[in-house]
């Protein structure tokens, strides 16, 4: 699967999936030669700031 195909697939999922735990996809665009998803800012905190500095065991995911 190409990089562009991955972004198109992700965009399609985010456009139809609904839930308070999901962000909304507004647009699929390009920045230079790279695909980019424009997502709704949910005003939350990034995972790197909300999780402890120690890596989580893979089994948690």
Wavefront OBJ file of the C-alpha trace (Angstrom):
o trace
v 0.000 0.000 0.000
v 1.443 3.389 -0.947
v 1.738 6.268 1.481
v -1.023 8.125 -0.360
v -3.303 5.074 -0.264
v -2.800 4.793 3.503
v -3.858 8.422 3.999
v -6.872 8.009 1.689
v -7.901 4.908 3.652
v -7.462 6.670 7.025
v -9.400 9.701 5.785
v -12.257 7.485 4.642
v -12.431 5.769 8.015
v -12.409 9.058 9.936
v -15.128 10.538 7.705
v -17.623 7.760 8.467
v -16.633 6.688 11.997
v -18.485 8.531 14.742
v -17.780 8.689 18.447
v -16.750 11.117 21.144
v -13.386 9.361 21.310
v -12.539 10.115 17.652
v -11.369 13.315 16.055
v -13.017 14.517 12.854
v -11.175 14.595 9.535
v -11.826 17.848 7.683
v -9.666 17.453 4.616
v -7.120 15.299 2.845
v -4.549 17.552 1.211
v -0.886 17.696 0.250
v 1.999 19.614 1.738
v 4.589 19.631 -0.989
v 4.822 16.031 -2.162
v 3.429 14.552 1.062
v -0.185 13.708 1.890
v -1.618 15.380 5.000
v -4.803 14.929 7.008
v -6.434 18.069 8.422
v -8.025 17.032 11.711
v -10.267 18.835 14.177
v -8.366 20.215 17.157
v -9.999 18.570 20.159
v -8.083 20.712 22.605
v -6.706 17.731 24.433
v -3.264 16.893 25.665
v -0.775 14.959 23.553
v 0.025 11.385 24.555
v 3.667 12.205 25.206
v 2.548 14.655 27.906
v -0.242 12.590 29.407
v 1.574 9.256 29.673
v 4.450 8.455 31.998
v 7.917 8.766 30.511
v 8.458 5.003 30.711
v 7.377 3.077 27.602
v 4.243 0.967 27.958
v 4.501 -2.786 27.445
v 3.255 -3.834 24.014
v 0.637 -6.101 25.643
v -1.316 -3.011 26.758
v -2.024 -2.167 23.147
l 1 2 3 4 5 6 7 8 9 10 11 12 13 14 15 16 17 18 19 20 21 22 23 24 25 26 27 28 29 30 31 32 33 34 35 36 37 38 39 40 41 42 43 44 45 46 47 48 49 50 51 52 53 54 55 56 57 58 59 60 61
